[in-house]
Amino acid sequence: MTTTTPPALRLTQYAAGGGCACKVPPGELERVLGTLPLSTHPDLVVGLENGDDAAVVRIDGTRAVIATADFFTPVVDDPYDWGRIAAANALSDVYAMGGTPVVAVNLLTWPRDRIPFDVAAEVLRGGAAVCAEAGTVLGGGHSVDGPEPKYGQAVTGIADTARLLRNDAGRAGLPLTLTKPLGLGVLNNRHKATGERFEEAVAVMTTLNREASAAALAAGVEAATDVTGFGLLGHLFKLARASGVSAVVDAAAVPYLEGVRASLAAGFVPGGSRRNLDWVRPHLLPEVEEDELLLLADAQTSGGLLVVGELPGHPVVGELVPAQEWTVRVR
């Protein structure tokens, strides 16, 4: 469902980018991170090495703490929905590692001279609602005055080090399951340009990945990632590279939100989606048209989990195979 009556104040017009599409391009980010020294702390279970969704530090035995932070510019105009989406997206990093989020703190940048600060209260209220749904304590946060509105959360969770979902644990011969449809970046880009509201997209972005994470752990899954700013192709490339395997995507099996293909044909493509495809292209064996590749590289905000294994009720969209001269094949 879409609606065409925009609110009086359109938050998306106060930011150059939107949602996870405003992330630093993956190739540029990896170049900078590659210059930093890696931690050698003996209790760091998961760090920078493979681009996992969060850091994991052992407390004792198999108990570990998970730490992450995620924030971005408005992806929708409604402040309450933006808060809900940003919180669900931040919590997702913990779920994507197989953990349980315990406590979150708000991260807020607000242009007080341009947008009434009362609007920020609605953003924070949305974030609080999602934390309450997740059973996660929301314990304050930090705010600054800045030129663009930005909101998100730093989240701390707990996990069992023997039951983590990691980027580097994929094995050839296992299927790939996707737990949410794609196309969020395209629809959010159209929303920003036209003011049309896409109810299904909002519902997807505010759905927690809690149940998908629990189902993956129950199925004995060891490798997974969430699909956010680098798109399905970008996150799958990182997982396959870290695991020392290649991946095959069956393009026809990938689910999309209603209206995505029409929006793509109308030219609503985030710049981040094009950058994602450019980054993966040297490692890609494409057997489909360019538009299909753009959709698979579409920058998602609060997307689903990409699970190395099969989960009932969710589509299998490909498989991992022994390492080839290409890292990702789309057929």
Secondary structure by P-SEA (a helix, b strand, c coil): cccccccccccccccccccccccccaaaaaaaaaabbbbccccccccccccccbbbbbccccccccccccccccccccaaaaaaaaaaaaaaaaaaacccccbbbbbbbbccccccaaaaaaaaaaaaaaaaaacccccccccccccbbbbbbbcccccccccccccccccccbbbbbccccaaaaaaaaaaacccccaaaaaaaaccaaaaaaaaaaaccccccccccccaaaaaaaaaaaacbbbbbcccccccccaaaaaaaaccccaaaaaaaaaacccccccccaaaaaaaaccccccccccccccccccccbbbccccccccccc
